[in-house]
Amino acid sequence: MPANHVIQRITLLSFRTFGDYVLKAPFLFELARRYPNAEITLLTNRKGGQVYPLLDSRLKVIVVDHGDRKLKLLGTVLGVPPADLVFTMDDSRTTLVLSLLVRGRRKTGWVQGRSRLYAEGGFFEWKSVRPWLSSIVKAVYRPGRIRLPEDKYDGEVELELLDLEGCGQPLARYRGDYASPPAARPERHYVYCAAEAGWRARQLTDEQWTGVIGGLLRAFPKHAIVVHGAAGAVKGFAMDPRVVSYGQGSVQELFEKVSAADLVIAADSFALHLASLYDVPAIGYFGPAHPHRFQPTGPGSTSLFYQPECSPCLQLRGDAPCRKGLIQCSSLAAMKPIDFIAAAEVALA
């Protein structure tokens, strides 16, 4: 592309899930700052269609999903106007395939190859499961890069696509003027607990949550405790009006609920990353993955983690037990309610 060519249109592709999208805020922030007059179109799935407009309302978001008819999906992708630049913001199979169809003068982004996984004492290499796709994509991307986020905070990885390096800034540093503003703090302040952790092996037990909720009530008598999930533990506090069960609401409502909290307690999840985006103190509990990649960045935040002897873990997602047959990861099993209360007292000091 000629050096004097004015960048007028940029197309982005991003196909992951809720929490991953929040961590793209630094890339969106710096991209808009570098090309302030460019029209930016983003292709994503239905989850991204709910999150990205709240990160930057200027984005022209186009939703395509696996549930769409193939001809409709193909027509939508081919109908995107040709762009001066195309960026792929992750290396998922969907992103790579669609990036071949989107029209653009220059395409750049992640390809799949040899990545690294965190292990006790260091890293080890892990081969991509889609090498054939990367071979095709490498012929199109200029340049194509291997995504290596394991030795840094995940929110800073995409900055490499703009030839920038992260400086260890909090995620909230990249919340721009066009992001959804934080909600007003209510009269009764509260601690938000995200007990739904996604993977079965990464969830605290009802017994652990009972201890955490009880400890928070004693340590912070002026706060309410809002809990999403852990129905069995919440039921034990049915007579206490300060314990509030929070049902699954819209993505907009979760943005508001987290941004107005005094403290968030969550696993590596959507809620934890939202807390970082709004500079809300958070306690992140981790296992089996090491916290350095997804740690909370708000003031006074803490990561709880106990190195499993079986690290690295290639745990299957969803409800499948771990490959050692454990129902709960040993890192989480070692956590005590007092760990959470001690961290909360530091965060809310």
C-alpha positions as a Markdown table, in Angstrom:
| # | Residue | x | y | z |
|---|---|---|---|---|
| 1 | Met | 0.0 | 0.0 | 0.0 |
| 2 | Pro | 1.5 | 3.4 | -0.9 |
| 3 | Ala | 2.8 | 5.4 | 2.0 |
| 4 | Asn | 0.6 | 8.3 | 1.2 |
| 5 | His | -2.6 | 6.3 | 0.9 |
| 6 | Val | -5.3 | 7.5 | 3.3 |
| 7 | Ile | -6.9 | 4.8 | 5.4 |
| 8 | Gln | -10.7 | 5.3 | 4.9 |
| 9 | Arg | -12.1 | 1.8 | 5.7 |
| 10 | Ile | -11.0 | -0.8 | 8.2 |
| 11 | Thr | -12.6 | -4.2 | 8.7 |
| 12 | Leu | -12.1 | -6.2 | 11.9 |
| 13 | Leu | -13.0 | -9.9 | 12.5 |
| 14 | Ser | -13.5 | -11.3 | 16.0 |
| 15 | Phe | -15.2 | -14.6 | 17.0 |
| 16 | Arg | -14.7 | -15.6 | 20.6 |
| 17 | Thr | -16.8 | -15.1 | 23.6 |
| 18 | Phe | -17.9 | -12.4 | 26.1 |
| 19 | Gly | -14.8 | -12.0 | 28.3 |
| 20 | Asp | -12.4 | -12.2 | 25.4 |
| 21 | Tyr | -14.1 | -9.2 | 23.8 |
| 22 | Val | -13.7 | -7.0 | 26.8 |
| 23 | Leu | -9.9 | -7.6 | 26.6 |
| 24 | Lys | -9.9 | -6.2 | 23.0 |
| 25 | Ala | -10.5 | -2.7 | 24.4 |
| 26 | Pro | -6.9 | -1.6 | 24.2 |
| 27 | Phe | -6.7 | -2.6 | 20.5 |
| 28 | Leu | -9.9 | -0.7 | 19.7 |
| 29 | Phe | -8.7 | 2.3 | 21.6 |
| 30 | Glu | -5.3 | 2.5 | 19.9 |
| 31 | Leu | -6.8 | 1.7 | 16.5 |
| 32 | Ala | -9.3 | 4.6 | 16.7 |
| 33 | Arg | -6.5 | 6.9 | 17.9 |
| 34 | Arg | -4.3 | 5.9 | 15.0 |
| 35 | Tyr | -7.0 | 6.2 | 12.3 |
| 36 | Pro | -9.5 | 8.7 | 13.8 |
| 37 | Asn | -11.3 | 9.4 | 10.5 |
| 38 | Ala | -11.6 | 5.8 | 9.3 |
| 39 | Glu | -14.9 | 3.9 | 9.1 |
| 40 | Ile | -14.4 | 0.8 | 11.2 |
| 41 | Thr | -16.6 | -2.3 | 10.5 |
| 42 | Leu | -16.5 | -5.3 | 12.8 |
| 43 | Leu | -17.7 | -8.8 | 11.9 |
| 44 | Thr | -18.5 | -10.9 | 15.0 |
| 45 | Asn | -21.0 | -13.4 | 16.4 |
| 46 | Arg | -24.1 | -12.7 | 18.5 |
| 47 | Lys | -22.1 | -12.4 | 21.7 |
| 48 | Gly | -19.8 | -9.9 | 20.2 |
| 49 | Gly | -22.8 | -8.1 | 18.8 |
| 50 | Gln | -23.9 | -7.4 | 22.4 |
| 51 | Val | -20.5 | -6.5 | 23.8 |
| 52 | Tyr | -18.7 | -4.4 | 21.2 |
| 53 | Pro | -21.2 | -1.6 | 20.9 |
| 54 | Leu | -20.8 | -1.0 | 24.6 |
| 55 | Leu | -17.0 | -0.8 | 24.2 |
| 56 | Asp | -17.1 | 1.7 | 21.3 |
| 57 | Ser | -20.4 | 3.0 | 20.0 |
| 58 | Arg | -18.7 | 4.2 | 16.8 |
| 59 | Leu | -18.2 | 0.7 | 15.5 |
| 60 | Lys | -20.3 | -0.5 | 12.7 |
| 61 | Val | -21.1 | -4.0 | 14.0 |
| 62 | Ile | -22.2 | -6.8 | 11.6 |
| 63 | Val | -23.4 | -10.0 | 13.2 |
| 64 | Val | -22.9 | -13.4 | 11.5 |
| 65 | Asp | -23.3 | -16.6 | 13.4 |
| 66 | His | -23.3 | -20.4 | 13.0 |
| 67 | Gly | -27.0 | -20.4 | 13.2 |
| 68 | Asp | -27.3 | -18.3 | 10.0 |
| 69 | Arg | -28.1 | -20.0 | 6.7 |
| 70 | Lys | -24.9 | -20.5 | 4.7 |
| 71 | Leu | -26.1 | -18.4 | 1.7 |
| 72 | Lys | -27.2 | -15.6 | 4.0 |
| 73 | Leu | -23.8 | -15.7 | 5.9 |
| 74 | Leu | -21.9 | -15.7 | 2.6 |
| 75 | Gly | -23.9 | -12.8 | 1.3 |
| 76 | Thr | -23.4 | -10.8 | 4.4 |
| 77 | Val | -19.6 | -11.3 | 4.4 |
| 78 | Leu | -19.2 | -10.6 | 0.7 |
| 79 | Gly | -21.5 | -7.5 | 1.1 |
| 80 | Val | -19.0 | -5.8 | 3.4 |
| 81 | Pro | -17.4 | -2.9 | 1.4 |
| 82 | Pro | -13.7 | -3.4 | 0.4 |
| 83 | Ala | -11.4 | -2.1 | 3.2 |
| 84 | Asp | -8.0 | -0.6 | 3.1 |
| 85 | Leu | -7.0 | -2.7 | 6.1 |
| 86 | Val | -8.4 | -6.0 | 7.5 |
| 87 | Phe | -7.4 | -7.1 | 11.0 |
| 88 | Thr | -8.2 | -10.5 | 12.5 |
| 89 | Met | -8.4 | -10.1 | 16.3 |
| 90 | Asp | -8.1 | -13.8 | 17.2 |
| 91 | Asp | -7.0 | -17.0 | 15.6 |
| 92 | Ser | -10.2 | -19.0 | 15.7 |
| 93 | Arg | -11.1 | -21.1 | 12.7 |
| 94 | Thr | -14.2 | -19.0 | 12.0 |
| 95 | Thr | -12.2 | -15.8 | 12.0 |
| 96 | Leu | -9.5 | -17.2 | 9.7 |
| 97 | Val | -12.0 | -18.7 | 7.2 |
| 98 | Leu | -14.1 | -15.5 | 7.0 |
| 99 | Ser | -11.0 | -13.3 | 6.7 |
| 100 | Leu | -10.3 | -15.1 | 3.4 |
| 101 | Leu | -13.7 | -14.0 | 2.1 |
| 102 | Val | -13.7 | -10.4 | 3.3 |
| 103 | Arg | -12.3 | -7.9 | 0.7 |
| 104 | Gly | -9.4 | -5.7 | 1.6 |
| 105 | Arg | -6.2 | -4.1 | 0.2 |
| 106 | Arg | -4.1 | -5.6 | 3.0 |
| 107 | Lys | -4.9 | -8.2 | 5.5 |
| 108 | Thr | -3.0 | -8.8 | 8.7 |
| 109 | Gly | -3.5 | -10.7 | 12.0 |
| 110 | Trp | -3.1 | -13.9 | 13.8 |
| 111 | Val | -2.4 | -17.3 | 12.2 |
| 112 | Gln | -2.2 | -20.6 | 14.0 |
| 113 | Gly | 1.1 | -22.3 | 14.5 |
| 114 | Arg | 3.2 | -23.2 | 17.5 |
| 115 | Ser | 1.9 | -21.5 | 20.7 |
| 116 | Arg | 3.0 | -21.9 | 24.3 |
| 117 | Leu | 1.2 | -23.0 | 27.4 |
| 118 | Tyr | 2.2 | -22.2 | 30.9 |
| 119 | Ala | 3.6 | -25.0 | 32.9 |
| 120 | Glu | 5.2 | -25.2 | 36.3 |
| 121 | Gly | 8.7 | -23.8 | 36.0 |
| 122 | Gly | 8.2 | -22.2 | 32.6 |
| 123 | Phe | 6.5 | -22.8 | 29.2 |
| 124 | Phe | 6.2 | -25.6 | 26.7 |
| 125 | Glu | 5.3 | -25.5 | 23.1 |
| 126 | Trp | 2.0 | -26.7 | 21.8 |
| 127 | Lys | 1.2 | -27.3 | 18.2 |
| 128 | Ser | -1.8 | -25.8 | 16.5 |
| 129 | Val | -4.8 | -28.1 | 15.7 |
| 130 | Arg | -5.4 | -26.2 | 12.4 |
| 131 | Pro | -2.0 | -26.0 | 10.6 |
| 132 | Trp | -3.6 | -26.5 | 7.2 |
| 133 | Leu | -5.7 | -23.4 | 7.6 |
| 134 | Ser | -2.7 | -21.4 | 8.7 |
| 135 | Ser | -0.9 | -22.4 | 5.6 |
| 136 | Ile | -3.6 | -20.9 | 3.4 |
| 137 | Val | -3.9 | -17.8 | 5.5 |
| 138 | Lys | -0.2 | -17.1 | 5.6 |
| 139 | Ala | -0.3 | -16.6 | 1.8 |
| 140 | Val | -2.8 | -13.8 | 2.3 |
| 141 | Tyr | -1.8 | -12.0 | 5.5 |
| 142 | Arg | 0.9 | -9.3 | 5.4 |
| 143 | Pro | 2.1 | -10.0 | 8.0 |
| 144 | Gly | 0.7 | -13.1 | 9.7 |
| 145 | Arg | 1.7 | -13.5 | 13.3 |
| 146 | Ile | 1.6 | -16.3 | 15.8 |
| 147 | Arg | -0.5 | -15.3 | 18.9 |
| 148 | Leu | 1.7 | -15.8 | 22.0 |
| 149 | Pro | -0.2 | -14.3 | 24.9 |
| 150 | Glu | 0.9 | -16.6 | 27.6 |
| 151 | Asp | 3.7 | -14.5 | 29.0 |
| 152 | Lys | 1.8 | -11.2 | 29.2 |
| 153 | Tyr | -1.6 | -9.8 | 30.2 |
| 154 | Asp | -4.1 | -10.8 | 27.5 |
| 155 | Gly | -5.5 | -7.3 | 27.1 |
| 156 | Glu | -2.2 | -6.1 | 25.7 |
| 157 | Val | -1.6 | -8.9 | 23.1 |
| 158 | Glu | -3.6 | -7.3 | 20.2 |
| 159 | Leu | -1.6 | -4.2 | 20.5 |
| 160 | Glu | 1.2 | -6.1 | 18.7 |
| 161 | Leu | -1.0 | -5.9 | 15.5 |
| 162 | Leu | -0.4 | -2.2 | 15.6 |
| 163 | Asp | 3.3 | -2.6 | 16.3 |
| 164 | Leu | 2.7 | -1.4 | 19.9 |
| 165 | Glu | 3.8 | -2.9 | 23.1 |
| 166 | Gly | 1.8 | -2.9 | 26.3 |
| 167 | Cys | 3.2 | -1.0 | 29.2 |
| 168 | Gly | 1.4 | -2.8 | 32.0 |
| 169 | Gln | -1.4 | -0.2 | 32.1 |
| 170 | Pro | -4.7 | -1.1 | 33.8 |
| 171 | Leu | -7.4 | -2.1 | 31.4 |
| 172 | Ala | -9.5 | 1.0 | 32.4 |
| 173 | Arg | -6.8 | 3.1 | 30.8 |
| 174 | Tyr | -8.2 | 2.0 | 27.4 |
| 175 | Arg | -11.9 | 2.7 | 28.2 |
| 176 | Gly | -12.6 | 5.5 | 25.7 |
| 177 | Asp | -15.2 | 8.3 | 25.6 |
| 178 | Tyr | -17.4 | 6.1 | 23.4 |
| 179 | Ala | -17.7 | 3.2 | 25.8 |
| 180 | Ser | -20.7 | 2.7 | 28.0 |
| 181 | Pro | -20.2 | 4.9 | 31.1 |
| 182 | Pro | -20.1 | 3.4 | 34.6 |
| 183 | Ala | -23.4 | 3.2 | 36.4 |
| 184 | Ala | -24.1 | 5.4 | 39.4 |
| 185 | Arg | -23.3 | 3.9 | 42.7 |
| 186 | Pro | -26.5 | 2.9 | 44.6 |
| 187 | Glu | -27.3 | 4.1 | 48.1 |
| 188 | Arg | -26.4 | 0.7 | 49.5 |
| 189 | His | -23.0 | -0.3 | 48.3 |
| 190 | Tyr | -22.5 | -4.0 | 47.4 |
| 191 | Val | -20.0 | -6.7 | 46.6 |
| 192 | Tyr | -20.7 | -8.6 | 43.4 |
| 193 | Cys | -19.9 | -12.3 | 43.4 |
| 194 | Ala | -19.8 | -14.2 | 40.0 |
| 195 | Ala | -20.2 | -17.8 | 41.1 |
| 196 | Glu | -20.9 | -19.1 | 37.6 |
| 197 | Ala | -17.4 | -19.9 | 36.3 |
| 198 | Gly | -18.2 | -21.6 | 33.0 |
| 199 | Trp | -16.0 | -24.7 | 33.3 |
| 200 | Arg | -17.2 | -27.2 | 35.9 |
| 201 | Ala | -13.7 | -27.8 | 37.3 |
| 202 | Arg | -13.2 | -24.0 | 37.9 |
| 203 | Gln | -16.2 | -23.5 | 40.2 |
| 204 | Leu | -16.1 | -23.0 | 43.9 |
| 205 | Thr | -18.4 | -25.3 | 45.8 |
| 206 | Asp | -21.6 | -24.2 | 47.6 |
| 207 | Glu | -19.8 | -24.9 | 50.9 |
| 208 | Gln | -16.9 | -22.5 | 49.9 |
| 209 | Trp | -19.4 | -19.8 | 48.8 |
| 210 | Thr | -21.3 | -20.2 | 52.1 |
| 211 | Gly | -18.1 | -19.4 | 53.9 |
| 212 | Val | -17.2 | -16.5 | 51.6 |
| 213 | Ile | -20.7 | -14.9 | 51.8 |
| 214 | Gly | -20.8 | -15.3 | 55.6 |
| 215 | Gly | -17.4 | -13.8 | 56.0 |
| 216 | Leu | -18.2 | -10.8 | 53.8 |
| 217 | Leu | -21.4 | -10.1 | 55.8 |
| 218 | Arg | -19.4 | -10.0 | 59.0 |
| 219 | Ala | -16.5 | -8.0 | 57.6 |
| 220 | Phe | -18.6 | -5.4 | 55.7 |
| 221 | Pro | -21.8 | -4.9 | 57.7 |
| 222 | Lys | -22.8 | -1.9 | 55.5 |
| 223 | His | -22.5 | -3.8 | 52.2 |
| 224 | Ala | -25.0 | -6.0 | 50.4 |
| 225 | Ile | -23.7 | -9.2 | 48.8 |
| 226 | Val | -25.0 | -9.7 | 45.2 |
| 227 | Val | -24.5 | -13.3 | 44.0 |
| 228 | His | -24.9 | -14.7 | 40.5 |
| 229 | Gly | -25.1 | -18.4 | 40.8 |
| 230 | Ala | -24.3 | -20.6 | 43.8 |
| 231 | Ala | -28.0 | -21.2 | 44.4 |
| 232 | Gly | -27.4 | -23.7 | 47.2 |
| 233 | Ala | -25.2 | -21.3 | 49.1 |
| 234 | Val | -27.6 | -18.3 | 48.6 |
| 235 | Lys | -30.5 | -20.3 | 49.9 |
| 236 | Gly | -28.8 | -20.6 | 53.3 |
| 237 | Phe | -29.0 | -16.8 | 53.6 |
| 238 | Ala | -32.7 | -16.5 | 52.7 |
| 239 | Met | -33.5 | -14.6 | 55.9 |
| 240 | Asp | -30.8 | -12.0 | 55.4 |
| 241 | Pro | -31.9 | -9.1 | 53.2 |
| 242 | Arg | -28.3 | -8.2 | 52.5 |
| 243 | Val | -27.8 | -11.3 | 50.4 |
| 244 | Val | -29.3 | -10.7 | 46.9 |
| 245 | Ser | -29.6 | -13.4 | 44.2 |
| 246 | Tyr | -28.9 | -11.9 | 40.8 |
| 247 | Gly | -30.5 | -13.6 | 37.9 |
| 248 | Gln | -29.1 | -13.6 | 34.4 |
| 249 | Gly | -29.9 | -10.3 | 32.8 |
| 250 | Ser | -28.8 | -8.6 | 29.6 |
| 251 | Val | -25.2 | -7.7 | 28.7 |
| 252 | Gln | -26.0 | -4.0 | 29.2 |
| 253 | Glu | -27.3 | -4.8 | 32.7 |
| 254 | Leu | -24.2 | -6.7 | 33.6 |
| 255 | Phe | -22.0 | -3.8 | 32.5 |
| 256 | Glu | -24.0 | -1.6 | 34.9 |
| 257 | Lys | -24.1 | -4.1 | 37.7 |
| 258 | Val | -20.3 | -4.6 | 37.7 |
| 259 | Ser | -19.3 | -1.0 | 37.1 |
| 260 | Ala | -21.4 | 0.1 | 40.1 |
| 261 | Ala | -20.0 | -2.5 | 42.5 |
| 262 | Asp | -17.4 | -1.7 | 45.3 |
| 263 | Leu | -15.8 | -5.1 | 44.8 |
| 264 | Val | -16.1 | -8.0 | 42.3 |
| 265 | Ile | -15.2 | -11.7 | 43.2 |
| 266 | Ala | -15.0 | -13.9 | 40.1 |
| 267 | Ala | -13.1 | -16.5 | 38.2 |
| 268 | Asp | -11.4 | -15.7 | 34.9 |
| 269 | Ser | -14.7 | -14.6 | 33.3 |
| 270 | Phe | -16.7 | -11.8 | 31.7 |
| 271 | Ala | -17.4 | -10.2 | 35.1 |
| 272 | Leu | -13.8 | -10.1 | 36.1 |
| 273 | His | -12.7 | -8.4 | 32.9 |
| 274 | Leu | -15.5 | -5.9 | 33.2 |
| 275 | Ala | -14.3 | -5.0 | 36.7 |
| 276 | Ser | -10.9 | -4.2 | 35.2 |
| 277 | Leu | -12.4 | -2.2 | 32.4 |
| 278 | Tyr | -14.2 | 0.0 | 35.0 |
| 279 | Asp | -11.3 | 0.1 | 37.5 |
| 280 | Val | -13.4 | -1.8 | 40.1 |
| 281 | Pro | -11.3 | -3.7 | 42.7 |
| 282 | Ala | -11.6 | -7.4 | 42.1 |
| 283 | Ile | -10.5 | -10.8 | 43.6 |
| 284 | Gly | -9.9 | -13.2 | 40.8 |
| 285 | Tyr | -9.7 | -16.9 | 41.7 |
| 286 | Phe | -7.7 | -19.0 | 39.2 |
| 287 | Gly | -7.1 | -22.7 | 38.4 |
| 288 | Pro | -5.8 | -24.5 | 36.6 |
| 289 | Ala | -4.5 | -21.6 | 34.5 |
| 290 | His | -1.9 | -19.3 | 36.0 |
| 291 | Pro | -3.4 | -15.8 | 36.7 |
| 292 | His | -0.7 | -13.7 | 35.0 |
| 293 | Arg | -2.6 | -13.8 | 31.6 |
| 294 | Phe | -6.1 | -12.8 | 32.9 |
| 295 | Gln | -5.4 | -11.1 | 36.2 |
| 296 | Pro | -7.7 | -8.2 | 37.3 |
| 297 | Thr | -6.0 | -4.8 | 37.0 |
| 298 | Gly | -8.3 | -2.5 | 39.1 |
| 299 | Pro | -6.8 | -0.8 | 42.2 |
| 300 | Gly | -6.3 | -3.1 | 45.2 |
| 301 | Ser | -7.1 | -6.2 | 43.1 |
| 302 | Thr | -5.8 | -9.7 | 44.0 |
| 303 | Ser | -5.4 | -13.0 | 42.3 |
| 304 | Leu | -5.8 | -16.3 | 44.3 |
| 305 | Phe | -4.0 | -19.3 | 42.9 |
| 306 | Tyr | -2.4 | -22.5 | 44.1 |
| 307 | Gln | -0.2 | -24.1 | 41.5 |
| 308 | Pro | -1.6 | -27.6 | 40.7 |
| 309 | Glu | 0.8 | -30.4 | 40.6 |
| 310 | Cys | -0.7 | -31.4 | 37.2 |
| 311 | Ser | 0.0 | -28.1 | 35.5 |
| 312 | Pro | -0.3 | -27.5 | 32.6 |
| 313 | Cys | -3.9 | -28.5 | 32.3 |
| 314 | Leu | -5.5 | -29.4 | 29.0 |
| 315 | Gln | -9.0 | -29.4 | 30.7 |
| 316 | Leu | -11.9 | -29.9 | 28.3 |
| 317 | Arg | -14.4 | -27.0 | 28.4 |
| 318 | Gly | -17.9 | -27.3 | 29.8 |
| 319 | Asp | -19.1 | -29.9 | 32.2 |
| 320 | Ala | -16.5 | -32.6 | 31.5 |
| 321 | Pro | -14.4 | -33.5 | 34.6 |
| 322 | Cys | -10.7 | -33.0 | 34.4 |
| 323 | Arg | -8.5 | -35.6 | 32.9 |
| 324 | Lys | -7.3 | -36.7 | 36.4 |
| 325 | Gly | -11.0 | -37.3 | 37.3 |
| 326 | Leu | -11.2 | -34.3 | 39.6 |
| 327 | Ile | -14.6 | -32.6 | 39.9 |
| 328 | Gln | -12.9 | -29.4 | 41.1 |
| 329 | Cys | -9.5 | -28.2 | 40.2 |
| 330 | Ser | -7.0 | -28.7 | 43.0 |
| 331 | Ser | -6.1 | -25.0 | 42.9 |
| 332 | Leu | -9.7 | -24.0 | 43.8 |
| 333 | Ala | -10.1 | -26.9 | 46.3 |
| 334 | Ala | -7.2 | -25.4 | 48.3 |
| 335 | Met | -8.9 | -22.0 | 48.6 |
| 336 | Lys | -10.4 | -21.1 | 52.0 |
| 337 | Pro | -13.1 | -18.4 | 52.7 |
| 338 | Ile | -10.5 | -16.6 | 54.8 |
| 339 | Asp | -8.4 | -16.1 | 51.7 |
| 340 | Phe | -11.2 | -14.1 | 50.1 |
| 341 | Ile | -12.0 | -12.1 | 53.1 |
| 342 | Ala | -8.4 | -11.1 | 53.7 |
| 343 | Ala | -8.1 | -10.0 | 50.0 |
| 344 | Ala | -11.5 | -8.1 | 50.3 |
| 345 | Glu | -10.3 | -6.2 | 53.3 |
| 346 | Val | -7.2 | -5.0 | 51.4 |
| 347 | Ala | -9.3 | -4.1 | 48.3 |
| 348 | Leu | -11.9 | -2.1 | 50.4 |
| 349 | Ala | -9.4 | -0.6 | 52.8 |
